[in-house]
Amino acid sequence: MSAQNVGEAHASRDSRLNPVFRKITLRLIPYIFVCYLFNYLDRVNVGFAKLSMLDSLHMSETAYGLGAGIFFLGYIACGVPSNLMLAKIGARRWLALIMVVWGWLSTSLMFVETTSGFYILRFLTGAAEAGFFPGMVLYLTQWFPAQRQGRALTLFMAAIPLSGVLGSPLSGIIMNLFSSGSHGFEAWQWLFLLEGLPTVLLGAGMFLFLRDSAAEVAWLDDTEKKLLSDTLEQDRKNRPKQASASFSDVVRTPAIWALGLLYFCIQSSVYAINFWLPTIIRTIGFHDVSVVGWVSAIPYLGACIFMIAAGRSSDRHRERRWHLAVPLLMAAFGLTCSAAFHDNALLSVTGLTIATAGALTGLPLFWPLSNGFLSAEAAAGGVALINSLGQLAGFLSPYFVGWIKDATGRTDMALYGLVVLALLGVMVVLKIPAERVSR
């Protein structure tokens, strides 16, 4: 068959598949997007609670950084077993249970009275939440083939910057509204209550909304289900022959550990920004907490726009490495600008916006790389392992920033350390053979 005929065949197949994937996107993405929005909001709202919680609990900046990070020790400990459980009992039941439990634990942070209590609840919340994101990544691979996953994951993970766009002003408003306390609770306690309870309700709704496979839904007809099934089956066959066949093989595969290191480099910048952005912005010179909230939304808005555009470009060109390397370079450049121009509010916020756009865009553009190294059978454990390795940054990065701030009174040196990790990530991703991940 000539190249022209092959192209025409692909165009014809795409014309039949596009309406199917459009329907799947409209049915699935909006709900799980909202779920992930609250997932991330519950994870990082301690950055705003910190602005008054530290005085109430008599905590140091280092202690806060440890508490923010200890969440990820629980997350790492339970990530792999949680995803293996999801593969056994199905996404709908397991993800719904995860959301209800972590929502309840996140809300319970309002009752913390001691630093040790804060540590314990953060650890348990991380353990409960561990399977949600890798489970969602695995779930989306049951609906979208590799060449369409960049766009699907980007739409799903746009909830991260949007949680900042919406959540930062919302958190600032809540903190201001209840600044004098109400009904015996302080502002930070109201923050945990009002942003934690919706997660419990969304978890209950997920059990009713999600289905584990296309065969169980009524909104696809038999022809559409057959097209989807054939496409996903062909996608599984197209995975490299040397791809890992089991979880034990995954653990022994150096490339998987390299992917874990790459994800760690990305997440180091992401979590430092998420947990410390309000503090950095206050240091720049914005002191009113509601103003801090609105200014904090600017970097996330930039990230939301850039993330969606980059995801579409990556799928359209079927190019993965440079679409990830460039955002990491942006993160390094933006963090450098923010640290170097910390006395200039405009330049510093501009740097933070570039860094946030780059770091957060790296998250969805990272995951399609794993298709070149994981078989369908090993995907559940492999995705969870890579995610857990990356989440080490969630523990180390906030603690590192807190330690530097206590030692120097500023966050600048910590930001320079994150620049080094972002550049290391660029080196790792460009070492991956292009033909391995160009789908």
QUIZIFEN-V510746 format. One record per pair of residues at least 4 apart in sequence whose ideal C-beta (glycine too) atoms are under 6 Angstrom apart, sorted by the first residue. I is the first residue (numbers start at 0). J is the second residue. Records with the same first field share a line. If there is no record, write none. Layout:
I->J, J
This chain:
0->4, 5
13->17
16->20
19->223, 226, 227
23->27, 142
24->28
26->218
28->32, 154
30->208
32->155, 158
34->201
35->158
36->158, 162
37->41, 197, 198
38->131
39->159, 162
40->44, 162, 166, 194
41->105, 195, 198
43->273
44->170, 190, 194
45->49, 67
46->274, 277
47->170, 174, 277
48->52, 187, 190
49->53, 63
50->288
51->186, 187
52->56, 187
53->58, 63
56->114
58->62, 63, 114
60->401, 404, 405
61->401, 402, 405
62->114
63->401
64->397, 398, 401
65->69, 398
66->117, 118, 121
67->274, 397
68->394, 397, 398
69->118, 121, 122
70->121, 124, 125
71->75, 125, 390, 393, 394
72->394
73->122, 125, 126
74->125, 129, 390
75->387, 390
77->81, 126, 129
78->129, 383, 386, 387
79->380, 383, 384
81->129, 130
82->130, 133, 134, 379, 383
83->379, 380
84->93
85->90, 93, 130, 134
86->379
88->92, 93
89->211
90->94, 138, 211
91->206, 209, 211
94->134, 205
95->202, 205, 206
97->130, 131
98->102, 198, 201, 202
99->199, 202
100->127
101->105, 124, 127, 128
102->195, 198, 199, 202
103->199
104->123, 124, 127
105->124, 195
106->191, 192, 195, 196
107->120
108->120, 191
109->188, 191, 192
111->116, 117
112->116
130->134
133->382, 383, 386
136->366, 382
137->378, 379, 382
139->143, 151
143->147, 148, 151
144->230, 231, 234
145->234, 370, 438
146->438
147->151
148->152, 367
149->310, 313, 314, 367
150->310, 311, 314
152->156, 363, 366
153->306, 307, 310, 363
156->362, 363
157->161, 303, 306, 307
158->162
159->359
160->299, 302, 303, 359
161->165, 303
162->166
163->167, 299
164->296, 299, 300
165->169
166->170
167->292, 295, 296
168->292, 293, 296
170->292
171->288, 289, 291, 292
172->176
173->189, 190, 193
174->186, 288
175->288, 289
177->181, 186, 189
178->186
180->185
184->188, 189
189->193
191->195
204->208
205->209
210->215, 216
213->219, 224, 227
219->223, 224
235->375
238->242, 374
242->374
243->248, 249, 252, 373, 374, 377
244->248, 374, 376
245->377
246->377, 380
249->255, 377, 380, 381
254->372
258->385
259->385, 388
261->424, 427, 428
262->365, 385, 389
263->389, 391, 392
264->420, 423, 424
265->361, 424
266->270, 389, 392
267->392, 396, 417, 420
268->330, 358, 417, 421
269->358
270->274, 392, 393, 396, 397
271->275, 396, 400, 417
272->276, 355
274->397
275->279, 400
276->295
277->291, 295
279->410
280->285, 291, 294, 295
281->285, 291
283->344, 347
284->344
285->290, 291, 294
296->300
297->352
298->351, 352, 355
301->352, 356
302->306, 355, 356, 359
305->309, 356, 360
306->360
309->322, 360
310->363
313->322, 364
317->437
318->322
319->367, 368, 436
320->428, 431, 433
321->325
322->364
323->361, 364, 428
324->425, 428, 429
326->357, 360, 361
327->361, 421, 424, 425
328->425
329->333, 353, 357
330->354, 357, 358, 421
331->418, 421, 422
333->350, 353, 354
334->354, 414, 417, 418
335->339, 418
336->340, 350
337->347, 350, 351
338->411, 414, 415
340->346, 347
341->347, 411
343->347
351->355
354->358
355->359
361->365
368->436
369->373
371->435, 436
373->377, 378, 381
377->381
378->382
391->395
392->396
395->399
399->413
400->410, 413
403->407, 412, 413
404->410
410->414
431->436
433->437
